[in-house]
Amino acid sequence: MKTAYPVILVPDKNGYVVNIVDFDIMTQGEDIADAIDMARDAISLMGVQYQDDGKEIPVPSKVISVLHDENEIVTLVDVDFSAYRKFLENRAVRKNCTIPSWLNEKAEQAGINFSAVLQKALKEELHLA
């Protein structure tokens, strides 16, 4: 489920500093779009970390209650903690496996992608394909 958190974009000589008030963290971006992407990533990562630590994820503040200077931009950043968790869990993991030397030589000669073959075999074995 998506939710939206207010952030404050503060102009800086290198772009924008982003104040994420509900999580009491900051990030930065080279331009507005990058700053919003960085804020989304920071909020998502913090939310997943809160969940893992058994902490309650902060409820988003109302935009109108966010105090800021007149040269700063207050905007909303949408996040989906479940989707971000799936993204994190889909990262590659290195595994070592042992096969006979003759099989290794034949597979290398044939240009076989070992990772792709192992992924396919595991999916078939687990009835995921």
Secondary structure, 3 states (H helix, E strand, C coil): CEEEEEEEEEEECCEEEEEECCCCEEEEECCHHHHHHHHHHHHHHHHHHHHHCCCCCCCCCCHHHCCCCCCCEEEEEEEEHHHHHHHHHCCCCCCCCCCCHHHHHHHHHCCCCHHHHHHHHHHHHCCCC
